[in-house]
Amino acid sequence: MKKYFLPILILSGIAIWFISFSGTTSKKDGNDHYQNHIANNYKVYALSIPEEISFAGEEVPLELTDIRERLDRDLMVNTYWQSQTLLLHKRANRWFPVIEPILAKNNVPDDFKYLCVAESALENAVSPAKAVGFWQFLRETGKSYGLEINDEVDERYNVEKSTEAACKYLNEAFEKYGSWSLAAASYNMGMNGLDKQLSIQKVNSYYDLLLGEETKRYVFRILAMKEVLTNREKVLEPKSEWVTEMSAGRAVVA
């Protein structure tokens, strides 16, 4: 019996290895089949990058790869946050007719209503930094642009008055920088912060600046809001000719 022990042990080991290998192979094949099924049948859609786009009358240099990628990122992020997208369309229908005439009266480009969307999603939000209202004014900044803010009254919550205050700021920033995109960037990071970066980097365009992540994306968030809210049918009822299809990790124009 002893002379058969070693061969039996070897054969048992081979059998165990074979069963184990077969199970692994079967599992791998099953996983590959699942991945192929996902690649072939699961599709994610987002708005295509437009051939050209402008912000407040200033053309966005989409011929630059970095600029296209930054816009693409925020289009993807903001197009199909489904519940929020639907809410934004509803709020825009209510509040844009209030905001638009005030912007026009103050000679501020209409595109800045989308800055308001990016700031607060068109609601009287309060940020962790205690910025308040549709236009997210800090207490002292709001006061400096004519808003009454005290223990009894806070006009940051008044949409009309806070829009007037935002127009004062934006016109001041445009007069300083000669660029609406830089005026928008300063709304996010403050004029002092923007002045410092323009001085250090020796450029005069928002699209040439190297900035922190939030301000770097800021104008592109506004542009994404503009695309989402001006393309209602494309966002809410996507069709193949309007979208970029992303399948198996590869983007192709549909």
ABEGO torsion letter per residue (X at the ends): XAAAAAAAAAAAAAAAAAAAAAAAAAAAAAAAAAAAAAAAABBBBBBBBBABBBBGGBBBBAABAAAAAAAAAAAAAAAABAAAAAAAAAAAAAAAAAAAAAAAAAGBBAAAAAAAAAAAGGBBBBBAAGBBEAAGBBAAAAAAAGBBBBAABBAAABAAAAAAAAAAAAAAAAAAAGBAAAAAAAAAAEAAAAAAAAAAAGBABAAABBBBAAAAAAAAAAAAAAAAAABAAAAABBBAAABBBBBGGBBBBX
